Amino acid sequence: MLAQLARDEDAVRYPPIPRWFYVVQASAVAGISLAQLLPDAAGSALVLGLAVVMGLLGHRYWLNRDGVSWASAKFSDMAGFLALLLGALAVGWLVDETTDAWWIWIVTAVFTAGVVLVTGYRYGREFGHDG
Amino acid sequence: MTAEAPAFDEVIHAPQRLRICAMLSAAQKVEFAVLQDELALSKSALSKHLSQLVDSGYVTQERSVRDARSRLWLSLTAEGRRAYRGHVRALQEIVAAEIG
């Protein structure tokens, strides 16, 4: 029964998500890294735009999808994913600030996009894909 | 889900009502049709279970209209959330006792 309850909670908390969702999110997160190579104003505008796109997609396909209002994700389930993403961005920022290695943002973009795609693949394997 | 004291609850002990509470515990609100799909229950059977949960103060209902369609949204009350968590804790203790 406890296993069934966990599955019922997950059915609401973690819906099947379309495959393209991860491709767009991976592109957006890579774009946030690459935006650091642009002049300050343009880079900030791009980061803001991409963050809004990511937020709106997450809102529409996960948190507030049809039939469910404010699904409650468990922080413990997302901690590893967030740590990898934010950690990579922090390392990128640190290297960029302390060296001339501007190319670190290309490495960061590839890494963070990879994290999103691998997470999406694992998520789809466990909870299914929509479409 | 770990802070609640274990407390067996007769109202939500019925398997379908327990499953309803599990689903409602994972979001702020869930639509009737989503519960019906997941639980594979008839409208009348689901309504009956929900009425018992509403009467006990564990679930609230809210109607809204979207795309010219009336929708019924359900959510756990604070009391319902406490009761569900406490009941799950009680079940976990029973399982742990059986294993131990």
gemmi code that builds the backbone of each chain (N, CA, C; Angstrom):
import gemmi

chains = {
    "A": [
        ("MET", (0.828, -1.218, 0.000), (0.000, 0.000, 0.000), (0.858, 1.264, 0.000)),
        ("LEU", (1.940, 1.227, 0.791), (2.819, 2.408, 0.843), (3.438, 2.683, -0.519)),
        ("ALA", (3.807, 1.609, -1.241), (4.377, 1.788, -2.578), (3.334, 2.377, -3.516)),
        ("GLN", (2.093, 1.927, -3.372), (1.004, 2.461, -4.207), (0.790, 3.950, -3.914)),
        ("LEU", (0.849, 4.318, -2.644), (0.663, 5.727, -2.278), (1.771, 6.591, -2.871)),
        ("ALA", (3.001, 6.059, -2.837), (4.127, 6.805, -3.423), (3.908, 6.981, -4.927)),
        ("ARG", (3.393, 5.935, -5.589), (3.121, 6.044, -7.031), (2.011, 7.072, -7.298)),
        ("ASP", (0.999, 7.086, -6.428), (-0.100, 8.044, -6.608), (0.402, 9.485, -6.426)),
        ("GLU", (1.250, 9.680, -5.435), (1.817, 11.022, -5.240), (2.647, 11.423, -6.456)),
        ("ASP", (3.464, 10.478, -6.928), (4.331, 10.780, -8.081), (3.526, 11.066, -9.343)),
        ("ALA", (2.367, 10.402, -9.480), (1.537, 10.616, -10.673), (1.103, 12.077, -10.771)),
        ("VAL", (0.915, 12.719, -9.613), (0.539, 14.135, -9.607), (1.791, 15.017, -9.634)),
        ("ARG", (2.789, 14.596, -8.879), (3.988, 15.418, -8.716), (4.871, 15.427, -9.966)),
        ("TYR", (4.982, 14.283, -10.626), (5.899, 14.167, -11.762), (5.176, 13.617, -12.987)),
        ("PRO", (4.589, 14.502, -13.776), (3.812, 14.046, -14.941), (4.726, 13.656, -16.096)),
        ("PRO", (4.218, 12.884, -17.065), (4.971, 12.671, -18.295), (5.177, 14.030, -18.988)),
        ("ILE", (6.367, 14.251, -19.482), (6.707, 15.548, -20.091), (7.196, 15.288, -21.518)),
        ("PRO", (6.812, 16.145, -22.484), (7.249, 15.914, -23.867), (8.779, 15.952, -24.000)),
        ("ARG", (9.282, 15.148, -24.928), (10.741, 15.089, -25.124), (11.313, 16.449, -25.509)),
        ("TRP", (10.574, 17.171, -26.361), (11.114, 18.458, -26.821), (11.328, 19.437, -25.670)),
        ("PHE", (10.599, 19.236, -24.570), (10.723, 20.110, -23.397), (12.180, 20.139, -22.918)),
        ("TYR", (12.797, 18.957, -22.878), (14.176, 18.885, -22.374), (15.161, 19.512, -23.357)),
        ("VAL", (14.864, 19.355, -24.652), (15.751, 19.941, -25.675), (15.715, 21.468, -25.565)),
        ("VAL", (14.505, 22.019, -25.400), (14.380, 23.474, -25.273), (15.039, 23.951, -23.978)),
        ("GLN", (14.795, 23.210, -22.881), (15.386, 23.620, -21.598), (16.921, 23.513, -21.648)),
        ("ALA", (17.436, 22.468, -22.320), (18.888, 22.306, -22.434), (19.472, 23.450, -23.263)),
        ("SER", (18.769, 23.811, -24.340), (19.236, 24.921, -25.172), (19.229, 26.223, -24.375)),
        ("ALA", (18.181, 26.404, -23.583), (18.063, 27.636, -22.795), (19.159, 27.733, -21.750)),
        ("VAL", (19.439, 26.613, -21.094), (20.453, 26.647, -20.040), (21.849, 26.832, -20.660)),
        ("ALA", (22.061, 26.270, -21.852), (23.326, 26.500, -22.555), (23.415, 27.968, -22.968)),
        ("GLY", (22.276, 28.517, -23.395), (22.237, 29.924, -23.792), (22.581, 30.848, -22.638)),
        ("ILE", (22.159, 30.463, -21.433), (22.481, 31.288, -20.254), (23.992, 31.326, -20.035)),
        ("SER", (24.647, 30.196, -20.260), (26.121, 30.177, -20.129), (26.769, 31.013, -21.230)),
        ("LEU", (26.326, 30.813, -22.452), (26.944, 31.518, -23.582), (26.664, 33.020, -23.535)),
        ("ALA", (25.581, 33.395, -22.869), (25.250, 34.815, -22.743), (26.331, 35.570, -21.965)),
        ("GLN", (27.110, 34.827, -21.177), (28.186, 35.474, -20.396), (29.290, 35.997, -21.309)),
        ("LEU", (29.301, 35.528, -22.570), (30.322, 35.980, -23.522), (29.920, 37.304, -24.179)),
        ("LEU", (28.660, 37.697, -23.983), (28.168, 38.925, -24.607), (28.458, 40.129, -23.706)),
        ("PRO", (28.389, 41.333, -24.272), (28.503, 42.538, -23.425), (27.431, 42.499, -22.326)),
        ("ASP", (27.718, 43.167, -21.213), (26.852, 43.083, -20.023), (25.358, 43.251, -20.287)),
        ("ALA", (24.983, 44.348, -20.962), (23.549, 44.647, -21.149), (22.878, 43.572, -21.999)),
        ("ALA", (23.510, 43.212, -23.102), (22.924, 42.206, -23.994), (22.870, 40.850, -23.294)),
        ("GLY", (23.935, 40.531, -22.561), (23.994, 39.254, -21.846), (22.897, 39.161, -20.803)),
        ("SER", (22.706, 40.230, -20.052), (21.679, 40.229, -19.003), (20.286, 40.071, -19.605)),
        ("ALA", (20.056, 40.777, -20.715), (18.738, 40.697, -21.362), (18.483, 39.272, -21.860)),
        ("LEU", (19.515, 38.664, -22.426), (19.350, 37.298, -22.934), (19.086, 36.319, -21.788)),
        ("VAL", (19.853, 36.465, -20.702), (19.660, 35.579, -19.539), (18.234, 35.723, -18.997)),
        ("LEU", (17.782, 36.962, -18.898), (16.427, 37.196, -18.389), (15.387, 36.541, -19.301)),
        ("GLY", (15.550, 36.756, -20.607), (14.606, 36.175, -21.569), (14.578, 34.662, -21.494)),
        ("LEU", (15.762, 34.055, -21.430), (15.826, 32.584, -21.375), (15.250, 32.051, -20.065)),
        ("ALA", (15.524, 32.765, -18.971), (14.988, 32.335, -17.669), (13.462, 32.383, -17.684)),
        ("VAL", (12.912, 33.422, -18.337), (11.447, 33.535, -18.423), (10.884, 32.367, -19.242)),
        ("VAL", (11.542, 32.050, -20.370), (11.087, 30.927, -21.205), (11.107, 29.632, -20.400)),
        ("MET", (12.217, 29.397, -19.677), (12.328, 28.167, -18.875), (11.227, 28.109, -17.816)),
        ("GLY", (10.999, 29.250, -17.162), (9.985, 29.303, -16.112), (8.588, 29.046, -16.657)),
        ("LEU", (8.283, 29.663, -17.806), (6.947, 29.496, -18.382), (6.710, 28.053, -18.816)),
        ("LEU", (7.722, 27.439, -19.396), (7.576, 26.041, -19.811), (7.374, 25.121, -18.603)),
        ("GLY", (8.160, 25.354, -17.560), (8.026, 24.553, -16.337), (6.643, 24.728, -15.722)),
        ("HIS", (6.163, 25.970, -15.783), (4.841, 26.289, -15.254), (3.759, 25.540, -16.029)),
        ("ARG", (3.855, 25.578, -17.357), (2.794, 25.013, -18.216), (2.807, 23.481, -18.261)),
        ("TYR", (3.999, 22.900, -18.289), (4.069, 21.445, -18.501), (4.310, 20.649, -17.220)),
        ("TRP", (4.555, 21.356, -16.120), (4.829, 20.619, -14.894), (3.990, 21.148, -13.737)),
        ("LEU", (4.310, 22.347, -13.257), (3.720, 22.811, -12.001), (2.224, 23.084, -12.088)),
        ("ASN", (1.796, 23.694, -13.194), (0.377, 24.055, -13.326), (-0.188, 23.551, -14.644)),
        ("ARG", (-0.083, 22.277, -14.856), (-0.584, 21.703, -16.100), (-2.099, 21.491, -15.998)),
        ("ASP", (-2.680, 21.015, -17.063), (-4.114, 20.803, -17.092), (-4.537, 19.807, -16.002)),
        ("GLY", (-5.416, 20.226, -15.125), (-5.946, 19.326, -14.104), (-5.179, 19.316, -12.795)),
        ("VAL", (-4.032, 19.978, -12.772), (-3.234, 20.025, -11.536), (-2.770, 21.459, -11.303)),
        ("SER", (-2.949, 21.935, -10.079), (-2.530, 23.286, -9.749), (-1.414, 23.224, -8.697)),
        ("TRP", (-0.294, 23.787, -9.027), (0.879, 23.834, -8.148), (1.282, 22.464, -7.598)),
        ("ALA", (1.761, 21.636, -8.509), (2.350, 20.357, -8.078), (3.536, 20.674, -7.172)),
        ("SER", (3.690, 19.882, -6.112), (4.754, 20.193, -5.144), (5.945, 19.267, -5.350)),
        ("ALA", (6.946, 19.773, -6.039), (8.167, 18.992, -6.252), (8.902, 18.841, -4.929)),
        ("LYS", (9.551, 17.712, -4.757), (10.336, 17.515, -3.530), (11.739, 18.066, -3.760)),
        ("PHE", (12.181, 18.924, -2.860), (13.514, 19.512, -3.015), (14.581, 18.418, -3.043)),
        ("SER", (14.367, 17.387, -2.231), (15.378, 16.321, -2.160), (15.548, 15.617, -3.518)),
        ("ASP", (14.467, 15.564, -4.307), (14.554, 14.936, -5.630), (15.316, 15.812, -6.619)),
        ("MET", (15.290, 17.113, -6.381), (15.893, 18.042, -7.337), (17.266, 18.524, -6.905)),
        ("ALA", (17.659, 18.190, -5.676), (18.887, 18.770, -5.109), (20.119, 18.470, -5.967)),
        ("GLY", (20.280, 17.225, -6.405), (21.450, 16.862, -7.198), (21.495, 17.607, -8.516)),
        ("PHE", (20.346, 17.671, -9.177), (20.234, 18.374, -10.458), (20.587, 19.855, -10.302)),
        ("LEU", (19.992, 20.483, -9.296), (20.245, 21.910, -9.075), (21.695, 22.166, -8.677)),
        ("ALA", (22.245, 21.264, -7.869), (23.640, 21.436, -7.432), (24.577, 21.371, -8.636)),
        ("LEU", (24.327, 20.449, -9.562), (25.174, 20.337, -10.750), (25.070, 21.595, -11.620)),
        ("LEU", (23.844, 22.043, -11.851), (23.658, 23.225, -12.705), (24.257, 24.478, -12.082)),
        ("LEU", (23.863, 24.738, -10.843), (24.335, 25.960, -10.193), (25.831, 25.881, -9.910)),
        ("GLY", (26.301, 24.670, -9.576), (27.733, 24.478, -9.340), (28.538, 24.754, -10.599)),
        ("ALA", (28.057, 24.269, -11.744), (28.767, 24.496, -13.012), (28.807, 25.992, -13.338)),
        ("LEU", (27.677, 26.670, -13.127), (27.644, 28.114, -13.396), (28.580, 28.866, -12.445)),
        ("ALA", (28.622, 28.409, -11.195), (29.509, 29.056, -10.214), (30.978, 28.850, -10.592)),
        ("VAL", (31.313, 27.642, -11.020), (32.696, 27.361, -11.428), (33.044, 28.200, -12.662)),
        ("GLY", (32.108, 28.273, -13.602), (32.323, 29.089, -14.797), (32.596, 30.534, -14.433)),
        ("TRP", (31.781, 31.057, -13.546), (31.935, 32.453, -13.116), (33.291, 32.658, -12.430)),
        ("LEU", (33.653, 31.710, -11.557), (34.911, 31.814, -10.810), (36.117, 31.795, -11.757)),
        ("VAL", (36.101, 30.870, -12.708), (37.215, 30.762, -13.660), (37.280, 32.015, -14.521)),
        ("ASP", (36.120, 32.480, -14.983), (36.081, 33.680, -15.833), (36.603, 34.905, -15.097)),
        ("GLU", (36.284, 35.015, -13.817), (36.691, 36.182, -13.027), (38.179, 36.158, -12.684)),
        ("THR", (38.732, 34.970, -12.572), (40.104, 34.873, -12.069), (41.140, 34.553, -13.156)),
        ("THR", (40.692, 34.227, -14.359), (41.631, 33.909, -15.444), (41.136, 34.557, -16.743)),
        ("ASP", (41.874, 34.319, -17.808), (41.433, 34.826, -19.124), (40.708, 33.738, -19.913)),
        ("ALA", (40.328, 32.696, -19.211), (39.745, 31.536, -19.910), (38.269, 31.784, -20.225)),
        ("TRP", (38.003, 32.668, -21.209), (36.624, 32.983, -21.595), (35.888, 31.746, -22.121)),
        ("TRP", (36.686, 30.825, -22.678), (36.114, 29.609, -23.261), (35.443, 28.706, -22.224)),
        ("ILE", (35.671, 29.023, -20.935), (35.052, 28.195, -19.898), (33.527, 28.177, -20.051)),
        ("TRP", (32.985, 29.293, -20.630), (31.521, 29.358, -20.780), (31.014, 28.394, -21.842)),
        ("ILE", (31.884, 28.079, -22.795), (31.492, 27.075, -23.807), (31.439, 25.696, -23.148)),
        ("VAL", (32.466, 25.434, -22.317), (32.490, 24.162, -21.583), (31.267, 24.076, -20.665)),
        ("THR", (30.994, 25.178, -19.967), (29.840, 25.215, -19.041), (28.526, 24.992, -19.795)),
        ("ALA", (28.424, 25.603, -20.976), (27.194, 25.457, -21.772), (26.985, 23.990, -22.158)),
        ("VAL", (28.046, 23.351, -22.617), (27.931, 21.942, -23.022), (27.590, 21.075, -21.811)),
        ("PHE", (28.272, 21.341, -20.696), (28.049, 20.539, -19.493), (26.611, 20.692, -18.970)),
        ("THR", (26.157, 21.934, -18.837), (24.823, 22.148, -18.253), (23.723, 21.602, -19.181)),
        ("ALA", (23.920, 21.772, -20.505), (22.932, 21.215, -21.437), (22.908, 19.688, -21.311)),
        ("GLY", (24.087, 19.107, -21.155), (24.173, 17.652, -20.977), (23.462, 17.201, -19.712)),
        ("VAL", (23.628, 17.958, -18.642), (22.956, 17.609, -17.371), (21.437, 17.613, -17.565)),
        ("VAL", (20.931, 18.628, -18.257), (19.481, 18.706, -18.478), (19.002, 17.538, -19.338)),
        ("LEU", (19.747, 17.224, -20.398), (19.320, 16.134, -21.285), (19.368, 14.774, -20.584)),
        ("VAL", (20.432, 14.540, -19.812), (20.539, 13.257, -19.097), (19.436, 13.158, -18.036)),
        ("THR", (19.190, 14.263, -17.336), (18.114, 14.270, -16.331), (16.769, 14.011, -17.001)),
        ("GLY", (16.558, 14.627, -18.164), (15.316, 14.424, -18.905), (15.169, 12.979, -19.349)),
        ("TYR", (16.256, 12.397, -19.791), (16.227, 10.997, -20.219), (15.850, 10.096, -19.037)),
        ("ARG", (16.488, 10.332, -17.897), (16.195, 9.515, -16.699), (14.763, 9.735, -16.213)),
        ("TYR", (14.335, 10.989, -16.256), (12.962, 11.317, -15.833), (11.960, 10.588, -16.726)),
        ("GLY", (12.206, 10.634, -18.041), (11.307, 9.979, -18.990), (11.257, 8.475, -18.788)),
        ("ARG", (12.409, 7.906, -18.445), (12.453, 6.456, -18.204), (11.606, 6.093, -16.986)),
        ("GLU", (11.618, 6.969, -15.984), (10.884, 6.659, -14.747), (9.409, 7.062, -14.810)),
        ("PHE", (9.142, 8.231, -15.401), (7.762, 8.741, -15.349), (7.081, 8.809, -16.714)),
        ("GLY", (7.795, 8.504, -17.768), (7.199, 8.481, -19.104), (7.309, 9.810, -19.828)),
        ("HIS", (7.064, 9.748, -21.135), (7.070, 10.956, -21.960), (5.656, 11.221, -22.446)),
        ("ASP", (5.361, 12.491, -22.638), (4.059, 12.871, -23.169), (4.230, 13.123, -24.662)),
        ("GLY", (3.706, 12.255, -25.473), (3.818, 12.414, -26.926), (5.113, 11.865, -27.488)),
    ],
    "B": [
        ("MET", (6.960, 14.880, 5.321), (6.094, 13.760, 5.671), (6.570, 13.041, 6.926)),
        ("THR", (7.696, 13.461, 7.505), (8.243, 12.737, 8.629), (7.922, 13.382, 9.971)),
        ("ALA", (7.485, 14.649, 9.968), (7.302, 15.362, 11.227), (5.990, 14.981, 11.930)),
        ("GLU", (5.037, 14.416, 11.184), (3.733, 14.118, 11.767), (3.792, 12.891, 12.678)),
        ("ALA", (3.054, 12.984, 13.816), (3.001, 11.828, 14.716), (2.149, 10.744, 14.079)),
        ("PRO", (2.527, 9.473, 14.254), (1.729, 8.392, 13.674), (0.331, 8.382, 14.283)),
        ("ALA", (-0.680, 8.327, 13.443), (-2.060, 8.284, 13.945), (-2.936, 7.591, 12.917)),
        ("PHE", (-3.437, 6.452, 13.288), (-4.303, 5.695, 12.402), (-5.635, 6.435, 12.257)),
        ("ASP", (-6.077, 6.654, 11.032), (-7.300, 7.426, 10.812), (-8.327, 6.568, 10.070)),
        ("GLU", (-9.462, 6.336, 10.711), (-10.487, 5.454, 10.142), (-11.085, 6.011, 8.855)),
        ("VAL", (-11.194, 7.341, 8.779), (-11.827, 7.943, 7.601), (-10.994, 7.707, 6.341)),
        ("ILE", (-9.695, 7.901, 6.435), (-8.868, 7.770, 5.228), (-8.207, 6.401, 5.102)),
        ("HIS", (-8.576, 5.490, 5.987), (-7.960, 4.161, 5.901), (-8.445, 3.369, 4.681)),
        ("ALA", (-9.673, 3.636, 4.238), (-10.196, 2.928, 3.051), (-9.237, 3.167, 1.879)),
        ("PRO", (-8.843, 2.108, 1.171), (-7.793, 2.230, 0.157), (-8.002, 3.370, -0.844)),
        ("GLN", (-9.206, 3.503, -1.383), (-9.407, 4.552, -2.401), (-9.312, 5.950, -1.786)),
        ("ARG", (-9.804, 6.106, -0.560), (-9.718, 7.428, 0.074), (-8.268, 7.755, 0.411)),
        ("LEU", (-7.533, 6.734, 0.783), (-6.109, 6.938, 1.076), (-5.375, 7.359, -0.201)),
        ("ARG", (-5.719, 6.727, -1.310), (-5.080, 7.076, -2.587), (-5.473, 8.489, -3.023)),
        ("ILE", (-6.722, 8.862, -2.773), (-7.164, 10.232, -3.096), (-6.312, 11.229, -2.304)),
        ("CYS", (-6.143, 10.944, -1.013), (-5.345, 11.840, -0.160), (-3.893, 11.897, -0.649)),
        ("ALA", (-3.371, 10.758, -1.087), (-1.984, 10.725, -1.585), (-1.839, 11.653, -2.781)),
        ("MET", (-2.785, 11.576, -3.702), (-2.700, 12.420, -4.891), (-2.876, 13.893, -4.537)),
        ("LEU", (-3.827, 14.171, -3.659), (-4.067, 15.571, -3.289), (-2.897, 16.151, -2.496)),
        ("SER", (-2.147, 15.271, -1.823), (-1.027, 15.767, -1.005), (0.139, 16.253, -1.870)),
        ("ALA", (0.109, 15.882, -3.169), (1.238, 16.219, -4.040), (1.018, 17.498, -4.842)),
        ("ALA", (-0.059, 18.204, -4.556), (-0.321, 19.467, -5.265), (-1.251, 20.319, -4.418)),
        ("GLN", (-1.364, 21.577, -4.819), (-2.282, 22.445, -4.088), (-3.733, 22.066, -4.404)),
        ("LYS", (-4.008, 21.838, -5.708), (-5.361, 21.434, -6.130), (-5.258, 20.426, -7.268)),
        ("VAL", (-6.194, 19.488, -7.286), (-6.239, 18.501, -8.374), (-7.678, 18.419, -8.860)),
        ("GLU", (-7.838, 18.328, -10.166), (-9.179, 18.292, -10.741), (-9.804, 16.901, -10.597)),
        ("PHE", (-11.102, 16.895, -10.442), (-11.870, 15.649, -10.287), (-11.514, 14.648, -11.383)),
        ("ALA", (-11.455, 15.121, -12.638), (-11.204, 14.213, -13.774), (-9.839, 13.533, -13.670)),
        ("VAL", (-8.861, 14.238, -13.121), (-7.519, 13.648, -12.974), (-7.567, 12.513, -11.953)),
        ("LEU", (-8.253, 12.767, -10.844), (-8.403, 11.711, -9.823), (-9.136, 10.507, -10.409)),
        ("GLN", (-10.178, 10.793, -11.168), (-10.986, 9.711, -11.739), (-10.149, 8.856, -12.691)),
        ("ASP", (-9.349, 9.519, -13.533), (-8.487, 8.780, -14.477), (-7.482, 7.898, -13.744)),
        ("GLU", (-6.811, 8.498, -12.773), (-5.747, 7.762, -12.068), (-6.302, 6.595, -11.257)),
        ("LEU", (-7.456, 6.819, -10.646), (-8.003, 5.796, -9.753), (-8.917, 4.813, -10.478)),
        ("ALA", (-9.263, 5.160, -11.724), (-10.151, 4.299, -12.528), (-11.453, 4.002, -11.772)),
        ("LEU", (-12.048, 5.066, -11.228), (-13.316, 4.929, -10.494), (-14.441, 5.567, -11.298)),
        ("SER", (-15.656, 5.130, -11.055), (-16.798, 5.787, -11.685), (-16.997, 7.138, -10.992)),
        ("LYS", (-17.731, 8.026, -11.667), (-18.005, 9.344, -11.082), (-18.692, 9.215, -9.731)),
        ("SER", (-19.670, 8.316, -9.682), (-20.451, 8.198, -8.444), (-19.600, 7.631, -7.309)),
        ("ALA", (-18.747, 6.658, -7.634), (-17.898, 6.077, -6.578), (-16.910, 7.115, -6.052)),
        ("LEU", (-16.313, 7.872, -6.977), (-15.352, 8.901, -6.541), (-16.066, 9.985, -5.733)),
        ("SER", (-17.255, 10.387, -6.196), (-18.014, 11.418, -5.472), (-18.338, 10.971, -4.057)),
        ("LYS", (-18.669, 9.685, -3.925), (-19.014, 9.161, -2.598), (-17.808, 9.250, -1.652)),
        ("HIS", (-16.651, 8.824, -2.147), (-15.441, 8.905, -1.317), (-15.119, 10.356, -0.967)),
        ("LEU", (-15.257, 11.231, -1.964), (-14.939, 12.642, -1.720), (-15.898, 13.255, -0.711)),
        ("SER", (-17.170, 12.866, -0.771), (-18.149, 13.399, 0.186), (-17.750, 13.055, 1.617)),
        ("GLN", (-17.274, 11.826, 1.795), (-16.860, 11.427, 3.152), (-15.652, 12.244, 3.618)),
        ("LEU", (-14.736, 12.492, 2.681), (-13.559, 13.285, 3.039), (-13.933, 14.748, 3.301)),
        ("VAL", (-14.874, 15.260, 2.524), (-15.331, 16.648, 2.719), (-16.066, 16.763, 4.051)),
        ("ASP", (-16.940, 15.804, 4.320), (-17.711, 15.828, 5.579), (-16.800, 15.759, 6.804)),
        ("SER", (-15.664, 15.104, 6.650), (-14.727, 14.995, 7.776), (-13.807, 16.208, 7.884)),
        ("GLY", (-13.940, 17.124, 6.918), (-13.105, 18.328, 6.965), (-11.704, 18.106, 6.423)),
        ("TYR", (-11.526, 17.026, 5.664), (-10.182, 16.732, 5.141), (-9.965, 17.273, 3.733)),
        ("VAL", (-11.043, 17.495, 3.023), (-10.942, 17.936, 1.624), (-11.915, 19.084, 1.386)),
        ("THR", (-11.492, 20.045, 0.567), (-12.410, 21.110, 0.151), (-12.617, 21.031, -1.363)),
        ("GLN", (-13.793, 21.480, -1.788), (-14.109, 21.463, -3.218), (-14.294, 22.890, -3.708)),
        ("GLU", (-13.958, 23.092, -4.969), (-14.100, 24.427, -5.549), (-14.456, 24.265, -7.026)),
        ("ARG", (-15.514, 24.922, -7.430), (-15.931, 24.813, -8.843), (-15.390, 25.992, -9.634)),
        ("SER", (-14.984, 25.709, -10.868), (-14.579, 26.797, -11.752), (-15.028, 26.445, -13.159)),
        ("VAL", (-15.106, 27.463, -14.007), (-15.491, 27.226, -15.401), (-14.341, 27.665, -16.287)),
        ("ARG", (-13.923, 26.768, -17.173), (-12.855, 27.110, -18.121), (-13.179, 26.453, -19.448)),
        ("ASP", (-12.986, 27.183, -20.507), (-13.321, 26.697, -21.857), (-14.764, 26.178, -21.887)),
        ("ALA", (-15.650, 26.919, -21.274), (-17.084, 26.579, -21.244), (-17.357, 25.232, -20.586)),
        ("ARG", (-16.417, 24.785, -19.759), (-16.591, 23.493, -19.080), (-16.473, 23.686, -17.571)),
        ("SER", (-17.394, 23.113, -16.853), (-17.347, 23.230, -15.405), (-16.339, 22.219, -14.848)),
        ("ARG", (-15.484, 22.683, -13.992), (-14.466, 21.794, -13.425), (-14.572, 21.816, -11.901)),
        ("LEU", (-14.343, 20.649, -11.327), (-14.364, 20.551, -9.868), (-12.942, 20.309, -9.380)),
        ("TRP", (-12.446, 21.248, -8.590), (-11.080, 21.134, -8.052), (-11.148, 20.683, -6.597)),
        ("LEU", (-10.256, 19.801, -6.226), (-10.211, 19.280, -4.857), (-8.869, 19.612, -4.223)),
        ("SER", (-8.898, 19.914, -2.949), (-7.626, 20.114, -2.248), (-7.729, 19.609, -0.816)),
        ("LEU", (-6.593, 19.197, -0.285), (-6.552, 18.746, 1.113), (-6.557, 19.969, 2.011)),
        ("THR", (-7.307, 19.903, 3.089), (-7.221, 20.964, 4.091), (-5.981, 20.705, 4.944)),
        ("ALA", (-5.628, 21.661, 5.780), (-4.473, 21.467, 6.667), (-4.715, 20.245, 7.557)),
        ("GLU", (-5.955, 20.100, 7.992), (-6.305, 18.953, 8.848), (-6.175, 17.643, 8.062)),
        ("GLY", (-6.629, 17.674, 6.820), (-6.526, 16.494, 5.967), (-5.085, 16.113, 5.701)),
        ("ARG", (-4.248, 17.116, 5.487), (-2.823, 16.861, 5.236), (-2.170, 16.223, 6.474)),
        ("ARG", (-2.536, 16.759, 7.642), (-2.001, 16.193, 8.896), (-2.469, 14.758, 9.073)),
        ("ALA", (-3.757, 14.533, 8.818), (-4.322, 13.186, 9.002), (-3.661, 12.195, 8.047)),
        ("TYR", (-3.462, 12.621, 6.792), (-2.838, 11.733, 5.802), (-1.407, 11.388, 6.214)),
        ("ARG", (-0.649, 12.400, 6.570), (0.747, 12.153, 6.965), (0.833, 11.275, 8.199)),
        ("GLY", (-0.041, 11.553, 9.154), (-0.043, 10.741, 10.372), (-0.413, 9.301, 10.075)),
        ("HIS", (-1.364, 9.116, 9.159), (-1.789, 7.766, 8.808), (-0.660, 7.017, 8.087)),
        ("VAL", (0.016, 7.710, 7.191), (1.143, 7.073, 6.479), (2.231, 6.685, 7.474)),
        ("ARG", (2.461, 7.563, 8.427), (3.474, 7.244, 9.463), (3.060, 5.994, 10.243)),
        ("ALA", (1.769, 5.898, 10.550), (1.274, 4.724, 11.283), (1.479, 3.464, 10.448)),
        ("LEU", (1.189, 3.553, 9.142), (1.392, 2.395, 8.257), (2.876, 2.019, 8.204)),
        ("GLN", (3.725, 3.033, 8.121), (5.162, 2.765, 8.072), (5.628, 2.055, 9.346)),
        ("GLU", (5.070, 2.464, 10.467), (5.454, 1.820, 11.738), (5.005, 0.358, 11.775)),
        ("ILE", (3.807, 0.114, 11.227), (3.306, -1.271, 11.183), (4.233, -2.126, 10.323)),
        ("VAL", (4.597, -1.578, 9.155), (5.492, -2.323, 8.247), (6.843, -2.558, 8.923)),
        ("ALA", (7.358, -1.512, 9.573), (8.665, -1.641, 10.241), (8.608, -2.691, 11.350)),
        ("ALA", (7.492, -2.704, 12.083), (7.335, -3.676, 13.173), (7.284, -5.105, 12.630)),
        ("GLU", (6.610, -5.260, 11.463), (6.510, -6.592, 10.860), (7.869, -7.081, 10.371)),
        ("ILE", (8.648, -6.149, 9.811), (9.990, -6.519, 9.321), (10.917, -6.799, 10.497)),
        ("GLY", (10.824, -5.906, 11.499), (11.690, -6.069, 12.669), (11.198, -7.207, 13.507)),
    ],
}
model = gemmi.Model(1)
for chain_id, residues in chains.items():
    chain = gemmi.Chain(chain_id)
    for i, (resn, *xyz) in enumerate(residues, 1):
        res = gemmi.Residue()
        res.name, res.seqid = resn, gemmi.SeqId(i, " ")
        for name, pos in zip(("N", "CA", "C"), xyz):
            atom = gemmi.Atom()
            atom.name, atom.element = name, gemmi.Element(name[0])
            atom.pos, atom.b_iso = gemmi.Position(*pos), 0.0
            res.add_atom(atom)
        chain.add_residue(res)
    model.add_chain(chain)
structure = gemmi.Structure()
structure.add_model(model)
structure.setup_entities()
